[in-house]
Amino acid sequence: MGVYGRVGKFPWWTGCWALACAALGVAGAEPAPTPGPAPEMLDIAASGHEMPALPALPPDGFAVLPFSNHSGVLGLGWMSAGMPAVLADKLDAHPGVRRALPADVLPAKLAPPASSDDELGLALEVAHAQGARWVFAGSVRRPSWTFELTMRLYDVSGQQVQRVGEEIAVGEFADYSRVMDRALAPLLARAGLAPGAEVATRMARVAAKDFYALTLFGRALAALHGLGDRPDPAAAALGLRRTVFIEPQFAEAHRLLAVAYERLGKRSAARAQLSWALEVKPDCTPALGGLVRMSRAAREGDDTLALVERAIRTRPDDVDLRRLHGELLWEANLIDAASRELGRLIAARPEDAGARRLMVLVHASKGSTEDLVRELEKLLQLEPGDVLARLDLAAAYRRVGRDDEAIATYEAVLAKQPNHVQALKFLGDLYKQKQRMDKAIAMYERALKSRPNDPRPYFLLGEAYSQIGDIKRAEKVYLRAQRFPKYVADAYDMLGAIYYQRGELSNALWYLGKAVARRPSKASARYNYGLVLSASGQRERALEQLAVAADLAPDDGDVRYATGVVLLRMGRLEAAEVAFKDALVLKPTHADALTNLKLIAQLRRRATEGEAVLR
């Protein structure tokens, strides 16, 4: 966006940078479950947007690997996906760990490990990819027609992987949930994560009472994920629809059906399934997280905020939700609430760069420049390579008058990225403001050289040359700028101003006429064209152009002044007097308008006293 200039006052060309239910469609004659009701929304006004305290230490993330099928029975292959999903559903109830899983539970494109060494390597890879410390793995067997479940837990730190333990539990297939509980409890105890009685009760909740429904669930999840093969969300959706028809209280099946629907592009059906999952299991944090994400993508404002606040109350340790909460409050212009909640997050997690970035926006909204500077300085201590933050810090330094620090900050950006156009432009602007025109021109020349297809440096450089009186170089730059069709009217306007300044009225008339034809709404072109027409003796046409300029720029006193000058030259003293007075209303410091008013008063006095008046 440009702010126009005029003859003798070339333009200030600037750029701007810096600162989430439809009915379900079911194939064939298979009946469709009725979509569950929308999750209960919290009363935003009653909540006051104040969230529970963040735990002092964040829980470590957990991930699960596909379980290996060692039964020799292909028909039990569904357990490779089904059992890890049941395990993850249980662990969701444990406040000492947090889910670090993809939407479909298992890591992408991952087949069950073929050996213990393979499992160890996968545990390290998955932990790093998903930000998890704990990785669960396992296998199933069918000795004497019973269900044997083996589970292992790995503790990953850096490049070190330690097996915490291995547990084997045996029971009936239909009793799969208690079999898993018996294997899981000692593993958690060895990791120092033994749950209390209340948490253990929640973890013991049976996901699906019907074992055939669980079988369908495992097969569908295997299709959704692929287990090393190509994913098939359509087959997954069919299997999961059958699962929830048989077992409508199976919350995780509803949630994964939502994942399948979303991958098939059925967003409204996906949201219906997430709502159902929350109706069945109100503390189902993955389902709530899915609704938050979809509501956020749909930009639903207060509804998203209510969902986020419900999710935080369900899982107070979720830093991502806390961060989103602050962002939503800021977007809703609830600046004080955003400042409070983000401040609490930063106090508990001072290393959270994302929260500090949001706090930068809050400080900017409040106009707290000193706080903005401090927050940006802390952010850059955490992420010194953040160029945008460094540019924002330099701009904040300028705002508080710390120009030397602003210059140093821009130069630090250029030291790492010598051709960074924004830094070159901003630094050139700062040098120009400090009247160090040689350095300003050097920055603009570098910007033009590094980005010859960017029109902004051309106009910045042309203005700088004009400011030091080097009209010839300014002309060359603006002639080159004619190559940009979108900005050719701006180039014509500036060339017309240059030729007028040099007394080349025919060239000035040609370029300014073209500028007005190209962009009739450009006030500066109308203004300059009016001046050149007046200088060429075409004063009526000049007044027409200046009248249009006055309509386009109603707050511009210089346009009124120029109109007065033309009228004065035409001998229309009363109209000229009105124009000069209008100029002073808009620009009280306009000395030339005041001088001309005094001149008119003298002429009027002399005419009254009988003196000859020169016309």
Secondary structure, DSSP 8 states (H G I E B T S, - for coil): -EE--BTTB--EE--------------TT--------------HHHHTT------SS--EEEEE---EE-SS-GGGTTHHHHHHHHHHHHHTT-TTEEE---TTSS-TT----SSHHHHHHHHHHHHHHHT-SEEEEEEEE-GGG-EEEEEEEEEEETTEEEEEEEEEEEE-GGGHHHHHHHHHHHHHHHTT----HHHHHHHT--S-S-HHHHHHHHHHHHHHH-TTS---HHHHHHHHHHHHHH-TT-HHHHHHHHHHHHHTT-HHHHHHHHHHHHHH-TT-HHHHHHHHHHHHHTT-THHHHHHHHHHHHH-TT-HHHHHHHHHHHHHTT-HHHHHHHHHHHHHH-TT-HHHHHHHHHHHHHHT-HHHHHHHHHHHHHH-TT-HHHHHHHHHHHHHTT-HHHHHHHHHHHHHH-TT-HHHHHHHHHHHHHTT-HHHHHHHHHHHHHH-TT-SHHHHHHHHHHHHTT-HHHHHHHHHHGGG-GGGHHHHHHHHHHHHHHTT-HHHHHHHHHHHHHH-TT-HHHHHHHHHHHHHTT-HHHHHHHHHHHHHH-TT-HHHHHHHHHHHHHTT-HHHHHHHHHHHHHH-TT-HHHHHHHHHHHHHHHHHHTT-----
